[in-house]
């Protein structure tokens, strides 16, 4: 399973648990990530890849840095528990 599929599955699982605004924010971030890469395997999530993602948000999408959401991805990169 890749990270995007993992996140989609988690969003469906947590839909009723999250506040509507939080859910919308997470879905928006997920859609931005899917526009960046259709598939992103956990082993591909590196510090360099996260820097590229930050550049994509800032330069291509003209967004302010999405630090909190990118931290979530980085936590999965650092934490083996996200692989399950």
PDB file with one MODEL, atoms N, CA, C and O in Angstrom:
MODEL        1
ATOM      1  N   UNK A   1       0.845  -1.176   0.000  1.00  0.00           N
ATOM      2  CA  UNK A   1       0.000   0.000   0.000  1.00  0.00           C
ATOM      3  C   UNK A   1       0.896   1.247   0.000  1.00  0.00           C
ATOM      4  O   UNK A   1       1.897   1.313   0.714  1.00  0.00           O
ATOM      5  N   UNK A   2       0.519   2.202  -0.798  1.00  0.00           N
ATOM      6  CA  UNK A   2       1.270   3.440  -0.832  1.00  0.00           C
ATOM      7  C   UNK A   2       0.664   4.441   0.149  1.00  0.00           C
ATOM      8  O   UNK A   2      -0.426   4.225   0.678  1.00  0.00           O
ATOM      9  N   UNK A   3       1.386   5.538   0.384  1.00  0.00           N
ATOM     10  CA  UNK A   3       0.969   6.521   1.377  1.00  0.00           C
ATOM     11  C   UNK A   3      -0.364   7.174   1.013  1.00  0.00           C
ATOM     12  O   UNK A   3      -1.195   7.406   1.892  1.00  0.00           O
ATOM     13  N   UNK A   4      -0.578   7.472  -0.261  1.00  0.00           N
ATOM     14  CA  UNK A   4      -1.818   8.134  -0.668  1.00  0.00           C
ATOM     15  C   UNK A   4      -3.012   7.221  -0.430  1.00  0.00           C
ATOM     16  O   UNK A   4      -4.036   7.671   0.083  1.00  0.00           O
ATOM     17  N   UNK A   5      -2.900   5.955  -0.789  1.00  0.00           N
ATOM     18  CA  UNK A   5      -3.977   4.991  -0.523  1.00  0.00           C
ATOM     19  C   UNK A   5      -4.214   4.854   0.977  1.00  0.00           C
ATOM     20  O   UNK A   5      -5.356   4.796   1.431  1.00  0.00           O
ATOM     21  N   UNK A   6      -3.122   4.803   1.741  1.00  0.00           N
ATOM     22  CA  UNK A   6      -3.223   4.740   3.197  1.00  0.00           C
ATOM     23  C   UNK A   6      -4.005   5.940   3.727  1.00  0.00           C
ATOM     24  O   UNK A   6      -4.905   5.784   4.552  1.00  0.00           O
ATOM     25  N   UNK A   7      -3.659   7.139   3.251  1.00  0.00           N
ATOM     26  CA  UNK A   7      -4.314   8.351   3.731  1.00  0.00           C
ATOM     27  C   UNK A   7      -5.795   8.367   3.314  1.00  0.00           C
ATOM     28  O   UNK A   7      -6.652   8.750   4.110  1.00  0.00           O
ATOM     29  N   UNK A   8      -6.097   7.957   2.084  1.00  0.00           N
ATOM     30  CA  UNK A   8      -7.491   7.891   1.633  1.00  0.00           C
ATOM     31  C   UNK A   8      -8.303   6.947   2.523  1.00  0.00           C
ATOM     32  O   UNK A   8      -9.428   7.260   2.913  1.00  0.00           O
ATOM     33  N   UNK A   9      -7.724   5.805   2.834  1.00  0.00           N
ATOM     34  CA  UNK A   9      -8.397   4.821   3.695  1.00  0.00           C
ATOM     35  C   UNK A   9      -8.634   5.404   5.085  1.00  0.00           C
ATOM     36  O   UNK A   9      -9.713   5.247   5.657  1.00  0.00           O
ATOM     37  N   UNK A  10      -7.623   6.074   5.620  1.00  0.00           N
ATOM     38  CA  UNK A  10      -7.762   6.692   6.942  1.00  0.00           C
ATOM     39  C   UNK A  10      -8.822   7.793   6.935  1.00  0.00           C
ATOM     40  O   UNK A  10      -9.566   7.943   7.904  1.00  0.00           O
ATOM     41  N   UNK A  11      -8.892   8.554   5.860  1.00  0.00           N
ATOM     42  CA  UNK A  11      -9.887   9.625   5.785  1.00  0.00           C
ATOM     43  C   UNK A  11     -11.299   9.038   5.789  1.00  0.00           C
ATOM     44  O   UNK A  11     -12.190   9.579   6.444  1.00  0.00           O
ATOM     45  N   UNK A  12     -11.506   7.955   5.074  1.00  0.00           N
ATOM     46  CA  UNK A  12     -12.822   7.310   5.082  1.00  0.00           C
ATOM     47  C   UNK A  12     -13.144   6.757   6.469  1.00  0.00           C
ATOM     48  O   UNK A  12     -14.277   6.858   6.941  1.00  0.00           O
ATOM     49  N   UNK A  13     -12.149   6.182   7.104  1.00  0.00           N
ATOM     50  CA  UNK A  13     -12.343   5.603   8.431  1.00  0.00           C
ATOM     51  C   UNK A  13     -12.659   6.669   9.469  1.00  0.00           C
ATOM     52  O   UNK A  13     -13.449   6.434  10.383  1.00  0.00           O
ATOM     53  N   UNK A  14     -12.050   7.833   9.335  1.00  0.00           N
ATOM     54  CA  UNK A  14     -12.195   8.877  10.349  1.00  0.00           C
ATOM     55  C   UNK A  14     -13.226   9.952   9.998  1.00  0.00           C
ATOM     56  O   UNK A  14     -13.394  10.914  10.748  1.00  0.00           O
ATOM     57  N   UNK A  15     -13.903   9.802   8.889  1.00  0.00           N
ATOM     58  CA  UNK A  15     -14.828  10.839   8.412  1.00  0.00           C
ATOM     59  C   UNK A  15     -15.830  11.263   9.483  1.00  0.00           C
ATOM     60  O   UNK A  15     -16.068  12.458   9.663  1.00  0.00           O
ATOM     61  N   UNK A  16     -16.402  10.330  10.179  1.00  0.00           N
ATOM     62  CA  UNK A  16     -17.410  10.644  11.201  1.00  0.00           C
ATOM     63  C   UNK A  16     -16.782  11.112  12.510  1.00  0.00           C
ATOM     64  O   UNK A  16     -17.475  11.678  13.355  1.00  0.00           O
ATOM     65  N   UNK A  17     -15.492  10.888  12.691  1.00  0.00           N
ATOM     66  CA  UNK A  17     -14.822  11.257  13.933  1.00  0.00           C
ATOM     67  C   UNK A  17     -14.267  12.685  13.916  1.00  0.00           C
ATOM     68  O   UNK A  17     -14.156  13.331  14.958  1.00  0.00           O
ATOM     69  N   UNK A  18     -13.924  13.163  12.724  1.00  0.00           N
ATOM     70  CA  UNK A  18     -13.307  14.475  12.605  1.00  0.00           C
ATOM     71  C   UNK A  18     -14.358  15.579  12.523  1.00  0.00           C
ATOM     72  O   UNK A  18     -15.470  15.357  12.044  1.00  0.00           O
ATOM     73  N   UNK A  19     -13.999  16.751  12.987  1.00  0.00           N
ATOM     74  CA  UNK A  19     -14.861  17.907  12.796  1.00  0.00           C
ATOM     75  C   UNK A  19     -14.922  18.203  11.304  1.00  0.00           C
ATOM     76  O   UNK A  19     -13.949  17.949  10.593  1.00  0.00           O
ATOM     77  N   UNK A  20     -16.044  18.736  10.808  1.00  0.00           N
ATOM     78  CA  UNK A  20     -16.172  18.988   9.366  1.00  0.00           C
ATOM     79  C   UNK A  20     -15.038  19.838   8.784  1.00  0.00           C
ATOM     80  O   UNK A  20     -14.544  19.545   7.695  1.00  0.00           O
ATOM     81  N   UNK A  21     -14.629  20.872   9.490  1.00  0.00           N
ATOM     82  CA  UNK A  21     -13.550  21.729   8.997  1.00  0.00           C
ATOM     83  C   UNK A  21     -12.228  20.996   8.903  1.00  0.00           C
ATOM     84  O   UNK A  21     -11.476  21.180   7.946  1.00  0.00           O
ATOM     85  N   UNK A  22     -11.944  20.166   9.892  1.00  0.00           N
ATOM     86  CA  UNK A  22     -10.709  19.376   9.895  1.00  0.00           C
ATOM     87  C   UNK A  22     -10.731  18.378   8.752  1.00  0.00           C
ATOM     88  O   UNK A  22      -9.731  18.192   8.058  1.00  0.00           O
ATOM     89  N   UNK A  23     -11.875  17.738   8.561  1.00  0.00           N
ATOM     90  CA  UNK A  23     -12.008  16.770   7.476  1.00  0.00           C
ATOM     91  C   UNK A  23     -11.784  17.450   6.121  1.00  0.00           C
ATOM     92  O   UNK A  23     -11.039  16.939   5.285  1.00  0.00           O
ATOM     93  N   UNK A  24     -12.428  18.602   5.904  1.00  0.00           N
ATOM     94  CA  UNK A  24     -12.256  19.337   4.645  1.00  0.00           C
ATOM     95  C   UNK A  24     -10.802  19.725   4.414  1.00  0.00           C
ATOM     96  O   UNK A  24     -10.288  19.603   3.302  1.00  0.00           O
ATOM     97  N   UNK A  25     -10.143  20.191   5.468  1.00  0.00           N
ATOM     98  CA  UNK A  25      -8.742  20.591   5.365  1.00  0.00           C
ATOM     99  C   UNK A  25      -7.867  19.398   4.978  1.00  0.00           C
ATOM    100  O   UNK A  25      -6.980  19.522   4.133  1.00  0.00           O
ATOM    101  N   UNK A  26      -8.116  18.263   5.589  1.00  0.00           N
ATOM    102  CA  UNK A  26      -7.326  17.065   5.288  1.00  0.00           C
ATOM    103  C   UNK A  26      -7.579  16.572   3.866  1.00  0.00           C
ATOM    104  O   UNK A  26      -6.647  16.166   3.173  1.00  0.00           O
ATOM    105  N   UNK A  27      -8.847  16.607   3.429  1.00  0.00           N
ATOM    106  CA  UNK A  27      -9.167  16.184   2.063  1.00  0.00           C
ATOM    107  C   UNK A  27      -8.522  17.127   1.052  1.00  0.00           C
ATOM    108  O   UNK A  27      -8.024  16.684   0.017  1.00  0.00           O
ATOM    109  N   UNK A  28      -8.528  18.417   1.346  1.00  0.00           N
ATOM    110  CA  UNK A  28      -7.881  19.385   0.463  1.00  0.00           C
ATOM    111  C   UNK A  28      -6.396  19.081   0.334  1.00  0.00           C
ATOM    112  O   UNK A  28      -5.850  19.078  -0.769  1.00  0.00           O
ATOM    113  N   UNK A  29      -5.750  18.828   1.453  1.00  0.00           N
ATOM    114  CA  UNK A  29      -4.325  18.512   1.428  1.00  0.00           C
ATOM    115  C   UNK A  29      -4.070  17.209   0.671  1.00  0.00           C
ATOM    116  O   UNK A  29      -3.121  17.114  -0.107  1.00  0.00           O
ATOM    117  N   UNK A  30      -4.907  16.221   0.898  1.00  0.00           N
ATOM    118  CA  UNK A  30      -4.779  14.947   0.194  1.00  0.00           C
ATOM    119  C   UNK A  30      -4.911  15.159  -1.309  1.00  0.00           C
ATOM    120  O   UNK A  30      -4.147  14.578  -2.081  1.00  0.00           O
ATOM    121  N   UNK A  31      -5.857  15.972  -1.734  1.00  0.00           N
ATOM    122  CA  UNK A  31      -6.039  16.238  -3.164  1.00  0.00           C
ATOM    123  C   UNK A  31      -4.835  16.967  -3.755  1.00  0.00           C
ATOM    124  O   UNK A  31      -4.446  16.700  -4.892  1.00  0.00           O
ATOM    125  N   UNK A  32      -4.245  17.884  -2.993  1.00  0.00           N
ATOM    126  CA  UNK A  32      -3.028  18.562  -3.457  1.00  0.00           C
ATOM    127  C   UNK A  32      -1.892  17.561  -3.604  1.00  0.00           C
ATOM    128  O   UNK A  32      -1.123  17.621  -4.563  1.00  0.00           O
ATOM    129  N   UNK A  33      -1.790  16.649  -2.657  1.00  0.00           N
ATOM    130  CA  UNK A  33      -0.744  15.627  -2.726  1.00  0.00           C
ATOM    131  C   UNK A  33      -0.975  14.710  -3.921  1.00  0.00           C
ATOM    132  O   UNK A  33      -0.022  14.322  -4.597  1.00  0.00           O
ATOM    133  N   UNK A  34      -2.229  14.360  -4.187  1.00  0.00           N
ATOM    134  CA  UNK A  34      -2.542  13.505  -5.327  1.00  0.00           C
ATOM    135  C   UNK A  34      -2.249  14.207  -6.647  1.00  0.00           C
ATOM    136  O   UNK A  34      -1.892  13.557  -7.630  1.00  0.00           O
ATOM    137  N   UNK A  35      -2.395  15.531  -6.677  1.00  0.00           N
ATOM    138  CA  UNK A  35      -2.043  16.284  -7.884  1.00  0.00           C
ATOM    139  C   UNK A  35      -0.531  16.284  -8.088  1.00  0.00           C
ATOM    140  O   UNK A  35      -0.046  16.333  -9.218  1.00  0.00           O
ATOM    141  N   UNK A  36       0.195  16.230  -6.998  1.00  0.00           N
ATOM    142  CA  UNK A  36       1.661  16.199  -7.046  1.00  0.00           C
ATOM    143  C   UNK A  36       2.161  14.829  -7.498  1.00  0.00           C
ATOM    144  O   UNK A  36       3.031  14.723  -8.363  1.00  0.00           O
ATOM    145  N   UNK A  37       1.597  13.792  -6.900  1.00  0.00           N
ATOM    146  CA  UNK A  37       1.980  12.415  -7.231  1.00  0.00           C
ATOM    147  C   UNK A  37       0.755  11.532  -7.089  1.00  0.00           C
ATOM    148  O   UNK A  37       0.040  11.609  -6.090  1.00  0.00           O
ATOM    149  N   UNK A  38       0.517  10.705  -8.072  1.00  0.00           N
ATOM    150  CA  UNK A  38      -0.628   9.783  -8.013  1.00  0.00           C
ATOM    151  C   UNK A  38      -0.381   8.655  -7.017  1.00  0.00           C
ATOM    152  O   UNK A  38      -1.294   8.213  -6.320  1.00  0.00           O
ATOM    153  N   UNK A  39       0.858   8.202  -6.961  1.00  0.00           N
ATOM    154  CA  UNK A  39       1.254   7.126  -6.053  1.00  0.00           C
ATOM    155  C   UNK A  39       2.533   7.560  -5.365  1.00  0.00           C
ATOM    156  O   UNK A  39       3.446   8.085  -6.001  1.00  0.00           O
ATOM    157  N   UNK A  40       2.592   7.337  -4.060  1.00  0.00           N
ATOM    158  CA  UNK A  40       3.794   7.712  -3.317  1.00  0.00           C
ATOM    159  C   UNK A  40       4.048   6.625  -2.282  1.00  0.00           C
ATOM    160  O   UNK A  40       3.392   6.572  -1.242  1.00  0.00           O
ATOM    161  N   UNK A  41       5.002   5.767  -2.581  1.00  0.00           N
ATOM    162  CA  UNK A  41       5.315   4.675  -1.670  1.00  0.00           C
ATOM    163  C   UNK A  41       6.079   5.203  -0.466  1.00  0.00           C
ATOM    164  O   UNK A  41       6.829   6.174  -0.563  1.00  0.00           O
ATOM    165  N   UNK A  42       5.878   4.555   0.654  1.00  0.00           N
ATOM    166  CA  UNK A  42       6.485   5.021   1.898  1.00  0.00           C
ATOM    167  C   UNK A  42       8.001   5.170   1.773  1.00  0.00           C
ATOM    168  O   UNK A  42       8.577   6.121   2.302  1.00  0.00           O
ATOM    169  N   UNK A  43       8.638   4.250   1.087  1.00  0.00           N
ATOM    170  CA  UNK A  43      10.098   4.331   0.977  1.00  0.00           C
ATOM    171  C   UNK A  43      10.543   5.530   0.134  1.00  0.00           C
ATOM    172  O   UNK A  43      11.710   5.919   0.180  1.00  0.00           O
ATOM    173  N   UNK A  44       9.630   6.111  -0.627  1.00  0.00           N
ATOM    174  CA  UNK A  44       9.953   7.286  -1.444  1.00  0.00           C
ATOM    175  C   UNK A  44       9.847   8.592  -0.652  1.00  0.00           C
ATOM    176  O   UNK A  44      10.273   9.644  -1.131  1.00  0.00           O
ATOM    177  N   UNK A  45       9.289   8.531   0.540  1.00  0.00           N
ATOM    178  CA  UNK A  45       9.141   9.730   1.363  1.00  0.00           C
ATOM    179  C   UNK A  45      10.457   9.960   2.090  1.00  0.00           C
ATOM    180  O   UNK A  45      10.769   9.301   3.081  1.00  0.00           O
ATOM    181  N   UNK A  46      11.203  10.897   1.577  1.00  0.00           N
ATOM    182  CA  UNK A  46      12.496  11.245   2.150  1.00  0.00           C
ATOM    183  C   UNK A  46      12.503  12.733   2.457  1.00  0.00           C
ATOM    184  O   UNK A  46      11.583  13.455   2.072  1.00  0.00           O
ATOM    185  N   UNK A  47      13.511  13.182   3.132  1.00  0.00           N
ATOM    186  CA  UNK A  47      13.613  14.618   3.418  1.00  0.00           C
ATOM    187  C   UNK A  47      13.683  15.419   2.124  1.00  0.00           C
ATOM    188  O   UNK A  47      13.077  16.486   2.026  1.00  0.00           O
ATOM    189  N   UNK A  48      14.405  14.925   1.142  1.00  0.00           N
ATOM    190  CA  UNK A  48      14.480  15.624  -0.147  1.00  0.00           C
ATOM    191  C   UNK A  48      13.117  15.671  -0.825  1.00  0.00           C
ATOM    192  O   UNK A  48      12.732  16.698  -1.383  1.00  0.00           O
ATOM    193  N   UNK A  49      12.388  14.558  -0.776  1.00  0.00           N
ATOM    194  CA  UNK A  49      11.056  14.520  -1.382  1.00  0.00           C
ATOM    195  C   UNK A  49      10.114  15.507  -0.691  1.00  0.00           C
ATOM    196  O   UNK A  49       9.294  16.150  -1.346  1.00  0.00           O
ATOM    197  N   UNK A  50      10.233  15.624   0.631  1.00  0.00           N
ATOM    198  CA  UNK A  50       9.390  16.569   1.360  1.00  0.00           C
ATOM    199  C   UNK A  50       9.758  18.010   1.020  1.00  0.00           C
ATOM    200  O   UNK A  50       8.883  18.874   0.968  1.00  0.00           O
ATOM    201  N   UNK A  51      11.021  18.272   0.790  1.00  0.00           N
ATOM    202  CA  UNK A  51      11.441  19.606   0.349  1.00  0.00           C
ATOM    203  C   UNK A  51      10.881  19.905  -1.045  1.00  0.00           C
ATOM    204  O   UNK A  51      10.434  21.021  -1.310  1.00  0.00           O
ATOM    205  N   UNK A  52      10.905  18.917  -1.924  1.00  0.00           N
ATOM    206  CA  UNK A  52      10.321  19.090  -3.260  1.00  0.00           C
ATOM    207  C   UNK A  52       8.824  19.362  -3.170  1.00  0.00           C
ATOM    208  O   UNK A  52       8.292  20.206  -3.892  1.00  0.00           O
ATOM    209  N   UNK A  53       8.154  18.644  -2.282  1.00  0.00           N
ATOM    210  CA  UNK A  53       6.722  18.845  -2.078  1.00  0.00           C
ATOM    211  C   UNK A  53       6.437  20.261  -1.587  1.00  0.00           C
ATOM    212  O   UNK A  53       5.506  20.910  -2.063  1.00  0.00           O
ATOM    213  N   UNK A  54       7.226  20.734  -0.647  1.00  0.00           N
ATOM    214  CA  UNK A  54       7.074  22.095  -0.144  1.00  0.00           C
ATOM    215  C   UNK A  54       7.258  23.102  -1.280  1.00  0.00           C
ATOM    216  O   UNK A  54       6.504  24.071  -1.378  1.00  0.00           O
ATOM    217  N   UNK A  55       8.248  22.879  -2.131  1.00  0.00           N
ATOM    218  CA  UNK A  55       8.470  23.752  -3.286  1.00  0.00           C
ATOM    219  C   UNK A  55       7.304  23.724  -4.254  1.00  0.00           C
ATOM    220  O   UNK A  55       6.925  24.752  -4.815  1.00  0.00           O
ATOM    221  N   UNK A  56       6.735  22.534  -4.448  1.00  0.00           N
ATOM    222  CA  UNK A  56       5.562  22.388  -5.318  1.00  0.00           C
ATOM    223  C   UNK A  56       4.397  23.223  -4.794  1.00  0.00           C
ATOM    224  O   UNK A  56       3.755  23.949  -5.553  1.00  0.00           O
ATOM    225  N   UNK A  57       4.127  23.117  -3.498  1.00  0.00           N
ATOM    226  CA  UNK A  57       3.036  23.898  -2.922  1.00  0.00           C
ATOM    227  C   UNK A  57       3.279  25.394  -3.076  1.00  0.00           C
ATOM    228  O   UNK A  57       2.376  26.154  -3.427  1.00  0.00           O
ATOM    229  N   UNK A  58       4.492  25.792  -2.813  1.00  0.00           N
ATOM    230  CA  UNK A  58       4.821  27.223  -2.821  1.00  0.00           C
ATOM    231  C   UNK A  58       4.872  27.787  -4.240  1.00  0.00           C
ATOM    232  O   UNK A  58       4.314  28.853  -4.500  1.00  0.00           O
ATOM    233  N   UNK A  59       5.533  27.083  -5.157  1.00  0.00           N
ATOM    234  CA  UNK A  59       5.768  27.618  -6.493  1.00  0.00           C
ATOM    235  C   UNK A  59       4.673  27.288  -7.498  1.00  0.00           C
ATOM    236  O   UNK A  59       4.226  28.168  -8.234  1.00  0.00           O
ATOM    237  N   UNK A  60       4.240  26.047  -7.537  1.00  0.00           N
ATOM    238  CA  UNK A  60       3.231  25.633  -8.511  1.00  0.00           C
ATOM    239  C   UNK A  60       1.826  26.036  -8.086  1.00  0.00           C
ATOM    240  O   UNK A  60       1.057  26.574  -8.883  1.00  0.00           O
ATOM    241  N   UNK A  61       1.496  25.774  -6.824  1.00  0.00           N
ATOM    242  CA  UNK A  61       0.143  26.042  -6.347  1.00  0.00           C
ATOM    243  C   UNK A  61      -0.010  27.433  -5.745  1.00  0.00           C
ATOM    244  O   UNK A  61      -1.118  27.874  -5.439  1.00  0.00           O
ATOM    245  N   UNK A  62       1.120  28.116  -5.580  1.00  0.00           N
ATOM    246  CA  UNK A  62       1.125  29.469  -5.005  1.00  0.00           C
ATOM    247  C   UNK A  62       0.503  29.494  -3.610  1.00  0.00           C
ATOM    248  O   UNK A  62      -0.121  30.476  -3.210  1.00  0.00           O
ATOM    249  N   UNK A  63       0.686  28.392  -2.878  1.00  0.00           N
ATOM    250  CA  UNK A  63       0.207  28.293  -1.499  1.00  0.00           C
ATOM    251  C   UNK A  63       1.302  28.684  -0.539  1.00  0.00           C
ATOM    252  O   UNK A  63       2.491  28.567  -0.836  1.00  0.00           O
ATOM    253  N   UNK A  64       0.878  29.150   0.618  1.00  0.00           N
ATOM    254  CA  UNK A  64       1.842  29.289   1.693  1.00  0.00           C
ATOM    255  C   UNK A  64       2.285  27.881   2.052  1.00  0.00           C
ATOM    256  O   UNK A  64       1.610  26.905   1.724  1.00  0.00           O
ATOM    257  N   UNK A  65       3.399  27.785   2.713  1.00  0.00           N
ATOM    258  CA  UNK A  65       3.871  26.453   3.090  1.00  0.00           C
ATOM    259  C   UNK A  65       2.836  25.748   3.948  1.00  0.00           C
ATOM    260  O   UNK A  65       2.244  26.344   4.848  1.00  0.00           O
ATOM    261  N   UNK A  66       2.629  24.494   3.664  1.00  0.00           N
ATOM    262  CA  UNK A  66       1.667  23.658   4.373  1.00  0.00           C
ATOM    263  C   UNK A  66       2.401  22.869   5.452  1.00  0.00           C
ATOM    264  O   UNK A  66       2.398  21.638   5.444  1.00  0.00           O
ATOM    265  N   UNK A  67       3.028  23.587   6.379  1.00  0.00           N
ATOM    266  CA  UNK A  67       3.932  22.936   7.328  1.00  0.00           C
ATOM    267  C   UNK A  67       3.261  21.862   8.166  1.00  0.00           C
ATOM    268  O   UNK A  67       3.831  20.785   8.344  1.00  0.00           O
ATOM    269  N   UNK A  68       2.078  22.118   8.681  1.00  0.00           N
ATOM    270  CA  UNK A  68       1.472  21.126   9.573  1.00  0.00           C
ATOM    271  C   UNK A  68       1.131  19.843   8.828  1.00  0.00           C
ATOM    272  O   UNK A  68       1.315  18.751   9.366  1.00  0.00           O
ATOM    273  N   UNK A  69       0.636  19.958   7.593  1.00  0.00           N
ATOM    274  CA  UNK A  69       0.306  18.762   6.840  1.00  0.00           C
ATOM    275  C   UNK A  69       1.559  18.032   6.386  1.00  0.00           C
ATOM    276  O   UNK A  69       1.588  16.801   6.368  1.00  0.00           O
ATOM    277  N   UNK A  70       2.595  18.780   6.018  1.00  0.00           N
ATOM    278  CA  UNK A  70       3.831  18.129   5.613  1.00  0.00           C
ATOM    279  C   UNK A  70       4.474  17.441   6.809  1.00  0.00           C
ATOM    280  O   UNK A  70       5.136  16.414   6.655  1.00  0.00           O
ATOM    281  N   UNK A  71       4.283  18.000   7.994  1.00  0.00           N
ATOM    282  CA  UNK A  71       4.782  17.332   9.201  1.00  0.00           C
ATOM    283  C   UNK A  71       4.125  15.973   9.363  1.00  0.00           C
ATOM    284  O   UNK A  71       4.781  15.022   9.788  1.00  0.00           O
ATOM    285  N   UNK A  72       2.844  15.860   9.033  1.00  0.00           N
ATOM    286  CA  UNK A  72       2.147  14.582   9.116  1.00  0.00           C
ATOM    287  C   UNK A  72       2.823  13.559   8.211  1.00  0.00           C
ATOM    288  O   UNK A  72       3.048  12.419   8.618  1.00  0.00           O
ATOM    289  N   UNK A  73       3.145  13.960   6.996  1.00  0.00           N
ATOM    290  CA  UNK A  73       3.827  13.062   6.069  1.00  0.00           C
ATOM    291  C   UNK A  73       5.196  12.696   6.625  1.00  0.00           C
ATOM    292  O   UNK A  73       5.608  11.538   6.559  1.00  0.00           O
ATOM    293  N   UNK A  74       5.899  13.677   7.171  1.00  0.00           N
ATOM    294  CA  UNK A  74       7.225  13.425   7.720  1.00  0.00           C
ATOM    295  C   UNK A  74       7.151  12.467   8.907  1.00  0.00           C
ATOM    296  O   UNK A  74       8.030  11.623   9.075  1.00  0.00           O
ATOM    297  N   UNK A  75       6.112  12.591   9.729  1.00  0.00           N
ATOM    298  CA  UNK A  75       5.944  11.670  10.859  1.00  0.00           C
ATOM    299  C   UNK A  75       5.803  10.243  10.340  1.00  0.00           C
ATOM    300  O   UNK A  75       6.380   9.318  10.913  1.00  0.00           O
ATOM    301  N   UNK A  76       5.049  10.054   9.269  1.00  0.00           N
ATOM    302  CA  UNK A  76       4.923   8.713   8.694  1.00  0.00           C
ATOM    303  C   UNK A  76       6.241   8.238   8.122  1.00  0.00           C
ATOM    304  O   UNK A  76       6.542   7.045   8.150  1.00  0.00           O
ATOM    305  N   UNK A  77       7.019   9.156   7.610  1.00  0.00           N
ATOM    306  CA  UNK A  77       8.350   8.818   7.098  1.00  0.00           C
ATOM    307  C   UNK A  77       9.247   8.339   8.241  1.00  0.00           C
ATOM    308  O   UNK A  77      10.049   7.421   8.067  1.00  0.00           O
ATOM    309  N   UNK A  78       9.106   8.960   9.396  1.00  0.00           N
ATOM    310  CA  UNK A  78       9.968   8.656  10.544  1.00  0.00           C
ATOM    311  C   UNK A  78       9.444   7.512  11.403  1.00  0.00           C
ATOM    312  O   UNK A  78      10.204   6.921  12.170  1.00  0.00           O
ATOM    313  N   UNK A  79       8.141   7.186  11.286  1.00  0.00           N
ATOM    314  CA  UNK A  79       7.506   6.253  12.211  1.00  0.00           C
ATOM    315  C   UNK A  79       7.100   4.973  11.490  1.00  0.00           C
ATOM    316  O   UNK A  79       6.232   5.010  10.618  1.00  0.00           O
ATOM    317  N   UNK A  80       7.704   3.854  11.833  1.00  0.00           N
ATOM    318  CA  UNK A  80       7.344   2.584  11.192  1.00  0.00           C
ATOM    319  C   UNK A  80       5.877   2.202  11.381  1.00  0.00           C
ATOM    320  O   UNK A  80       5.349   1.432  10.580  1.00  0.00           O
ATOM    321  N   UNK A  81       5.210   2.706  12.399  1.00  0.00           N
ATOM    322  CA  UNK A  81       3.815   2.351  12.644  1.00  0.00           C
ATOM    323  C   UNK A  81       2.907   2.779  11.508  1.00  0.00           C
ATOM    324  O   UNK A  81       1.849   2.179  11.316  1.00  0.00           O
ATOM    325  N   UNK A  82       3.282   3.784  10.761  1.00  0.00           N
ATOM    326  CA  UNK A  82       2.454   4.220   9.632  1.00  0.00           C
ATOM    327  C   UNK A  82       2.466   3.215   8.493  1.00  0.00           C
ATOM    328  O   UNK A  82       1.652   3.314   7.575  1.00  0.00           O
ATOM    329  N   UNK A  83       3.357   2.267   8.535  1.00  0.00           N
ATOM    330  CA  UNK A  83       3.427   1.286   7.453  1.00  0.00           C
ATOM    331  C   UNK A  83       2.363   0.208   7.607  1.00  0.00           C
ATOM    332  O   UNK A  83       2.179  -0.611   6.706  1.00  0.00           O
ATOM    333  N   UNK A  84       1.669   0.198   8.723  1.00  0.00           N
ATOM    334  CA  UNK A  84       0.690  -0.862   8.957  1.00  0.00           C
ATOM    335  C   UNK A  84      -0.708  -0.350   8.866  1.00  0.00           C
ATOM    336  O   UNK A  84      -1.658  -1.114   9.038  1.00  0.00           O
TER     337      UNK A  84
ENDMDL
END
